[in-house]
Amino acid sequence: MRRLLREAAPWLPPVALMVLIFALSSMPGDEEDHGLLYVLSRKLAHFGEYFLLLALWWHALTTRISERRALAIGLAIVVLYAITDELHQTLVSGRAGRPLDVGIDTAGALTAALLIARVRLRHEVRA
């Protein structure tokens, strides 16, 4: 049982975040016109969620595969999830799937990937 928990532990955080994103995306939207600050804070949240999601997937995947492959596969998972999340929102009352949000989500994931690559590559050169 301990071994199973130890093996599952790295996978729980990215899956939990994906479940949270799905739950938040399932909430009906409102038609109210929000101000610029509200819209910017929502877009920043998109960026941050997907930045974190890439980091969590990278961490989980490195338990099984190389860091470089984990970065590429993690990025693919996160970008595909961003696309499916926006498609899902088209089915939710008061919500709309927006290509801009996929772009912001992807930018968050790419920023995390670039940061991880920079830190890890620098670490490899020094080692």
One Martini backbone bead per residue (centre of mass of N, CA, C, O) as a GRO file, in nm:
protein
  127
    1MET     BB    1   0.058   0.063  -0.021
    2ARG     BB    2   0.297   0.256   0.000
    3ARG     BB    3   0.396   0.218  -0.286
    4LEU     BB    4   0.144   0.324  -0.426
    5LEU     BB    5   0.156   0.608  -0.303
    6ARG     BB    6   0.441   0.677  -0.404
    7GLU     BB    7   0.371   0.640  -0.709
    8ALA     BB    8   0.117   0.848  -0.711
    9ALA     BB    9   0.204   1.127  -0.594
   10PRO     BB   10   0.306   1.288  -0.858
   11TRP     BB   11   0.008   1.269  -1.006
   12LEU     BB   12  -0.197   1.425  -0.826
   13PRO     BB   13  -0.155   1.733  -0.873
   14PRO     BB   14  -0.222   1.756  -1.182
   15VAL     BB   15  -0.499   1.621  -1.162
   16ALA     BB   16  -0.624   1.811  -0.953
   17LEU     BB   17  -0.597   2.068  -1.125
   18MET     BB   18  -0.772   1.967  -1.360
   19VAL     BB   19  -1.027   1.933  -1.193
   20LEU     BB   20  -1.048   2.227  -1.104
   21ILE     BB   21  -1.066   2.352  -1.383
   22PHE     BB   22  -1.319   2.200  -1.467
   23ALA     BB   23  -1.502   2.305  -1.242
   24LEU     BB   24  -1.473   2.607  -1.311
   25SER     BB   25  -1.571   2.567  -1.615
   26SER     BB   26  -1.870   2.462  -1.516
   27MET     BB   27  -1.943   2.736  -1.443
   28PRO     BB   28  -2.156   2.962  -1.480
   29GLY     BB   29  -2.190   3.245  -1.643
   30ASP     BB   30  -2.195   3.589  -1.688
   31GLU     BB   31  -2.323   3.887  -1.858
   32GLU     BB   32  -2.155   4.078  -1.725
   33ASP     BB   33  -1.980   4.374  -1.730
   34HIS     BB   34  -1.643   4.397  -1.694
   35GLY     BB   35  -1.368   4.520  -1.597
   36LEU     BB   36  -1.038   4.539  -1.664
   37LEU     BB   37  -0.927   4.422  -1.397
   38TYR     BB   38  -1.088   4.162  -1.405
   39VAL     BB   39  -0.988   4.055  -1.676
   40LEU     BB   40  -0.684   4.055  -1.606
   41SER     BB   41  -0.706   3.861  -1.362
   42ARG     BB   42  -0.814   3.621  -1.527
   43LYS     BB   43  -0.573   3.597  -1.724
   44LEU     BB   44  -0.360   3.556  -1.503
   45ALA     BB   45  -0.484   3.295  -1.398
   46HIS     BB   46  -0.446   3.133  -1.649
   47PHE     BB   47  -0.142   3.152  -1.660
   48GLY     BB   48  -0.085   3.030  -1.374
   49GLU     BB   49  -0.224   2.755  -1.403
   50TYR     BB   50  -0.042   2.659  -1.653
   51PHE     BB   51   0.227   2.690  -1.523
   52LEU     BB   52   0.175   2.488  -1.294
   53LEU     BB   53   0.088   2.244  -1.465
   54LEU     BB   54   0.358   2.203  -1.604
   55ALA     BB   55   0.530   2.162  -1.350
   56LEU     BB   56   0.372   1.912  -1.248
   57TRP     BB   57   0.413   1.731  -1.496
   58TRP     BB   58   0.717   1.734  -1.500
   59HIS     BB   59   0.758   1.609  -1.223
   60ALA     BB   60   0.606   1.345  -1.279
   61LEU     BB   61   0.758   1.252  -1.544
   62THR     BB   62   1.056   1.237  -1.416
   63THR     BB   63   0.995   0.951  -1.280
   64ARG     BB   64   1.016   0.806  -1.595
   65ILE     BB   65   1.164   1.037  -1.758
   66SER     BB   66   1.318   1.258  -1.909
   67GLU     BB   67   1.334   1.595  -1.887
   68ARG     BB   68   1.292   1.663  -2.187
   69ARG     BB   69   1.048   1.481  -2.238
   70ALA     BB   70   0.875   1.594  -2.009
   71LEU     BB   71   0.848   1.874  -2.130
   72ALA     BB   72   0.712   1.796  -2.398
   73ILE     BB   73   0.477   1.629  -2.284
   74GLY     BB   74   0.368   1.837  -2.087
   75LEU     BB   75   0.303   2.050  -2.301
   76ALA     BB   76   0.104   1.880  -2.460
   77ILE     BB   77  -0.098   1.830  -2.236
   78VAL     BB   78  -0.161   2.129  -2.165
   79VAL     BB   79  -0.253   2.229  -2.443
   80LEU     BB   80  -0.478   2.022  -2.482
   81TYR     BB   81  -0.630   2.107  -2.228
   82ALA     BB   82  -0.688   2.397  -2.309
   83ILE     BB   83  -0.860   2.325  -2.551
   84THR     BB   84  -1.072   2.144  -2.404
   85ASP     BB   85  -1.163   2.361  -2.205
   86GLU     BB   86  -1.280   2.556  -2.418
   87LEU     BB   87  -1.478   2.355  -2.539
   88HIS     BB   88  -1.634   2.303  -2.278
   89GLN     BB   89  -1.735   2.605  -2.242
   90THR     BB   90  -1.944   2.590  -2.484
   91LEU     BB   91  -2.146   2.403  -2.286
   92VAL     BB   92  -2.171   2.652  -2.096
   93SER     BB   93  -2.351   2.865  -1.941
   94GLY     BB   94  -2.216   3.181  -2.018
   95ARG     BB   95  -1.997   3.055  -2.197
   96ALA     BB   96  -1.672   3.069  -2.372
   97GLY     BB   97  -1.463   2.983  -2.620
   98ARG     BB   98  -1.119   3.103  -2.634
   99PRO     BB   99  -0.836   3.147  -2.809
  100LEU     BB  100  -0.697   3.345  -2.616
  101ASP     BB  101  -0.692   3.149  -2.373
  102VAL     BB  102  -0.510   2.943  -2.503
  103GLY     BB  103  -0.274   3.140  -2.536
  104ILE     BB  104  -0.239   3.204  -2.235
  105ASP     BB  105  -0.198   2.916  -2.139
  106THR     BB  106   0.047   2.861  -2.323
  107ALA     BB  107   0.224   3.088  -2.210
  108GLY     BB  108   0.244   2.971  -1.927
  109ALA     BB  109   0.371   2.699  -2.009
  110LEU     BB  110   0.615   2.814  -2.166
  111THR     BB  111   0.739   2.967  -1.932
  112ALA     BB  112   0.790   2.721  -1.759
  113ALA     BB  113   0.962   2.566  -1.964
  114LEU     BB  114   1.186   2.780  -1.992
  115LEU     BB  115   1.265   2.786  -1.695
  116ILE     BB  116   1.334   2.491  -1.664
  117ALA     BB  117   1.544   2.474  -1.889
  118ARG     BB  118   1.737   2.687  -1.779
  119VAL     BB  119   1.794   2.558  -1.505
  120ARG     BB  120   1.870   2.268  -1.602
  121LEU     BB  121   2.092   2.344  -1.805
  122ARG     BB  122   2.272   2.490  -1.608
  123HIS     BB  123   2.306   2.245  -1.424
  124GLU     BB  124   2.441   2.058  -1.637
  125VAL     BB  125   2.693   2.234  -1.693
  126ARG     BB  126   2.801   2.230  -1.389
  127ALA     BB  127   2.812   1.902  -1.354
   0.00000   0.00000   0.00000
